[in-house]
Amino acid sequence: MLVERGLRVMNVELVSEAYAIAANYLRRSGAIPDTLVTDDRLLHLIVKLLQQGEFNKIRLANRAIARFQAQTEARAVA
């Protein structure tokens, strides 16, 4: 992550790769539609995990998937 003038610039490649992994899994499992549209909720989870210090793309994807599924289940119960 780069820091310049007090602004954080994210590693776009890392976010992109983690999103691709997570979105592919969630599309195949039917949790998100099979479209080219970015799922904002999933992207937000990945960015949040990155901001919390996770920099491994596989762990980012896996944790985002777990949180996404937990949120989906919580919404279904409510």
Buried (B, 14 or more C-beta within 10 A) or exposed (E): EEEEEEEEEEBEEBBEBBBEBBBEBBBEEEBBEEEEEEBEEBBEBBBEBBEEEBEEBEEBBBBBBEBBBEEBEEEEEE
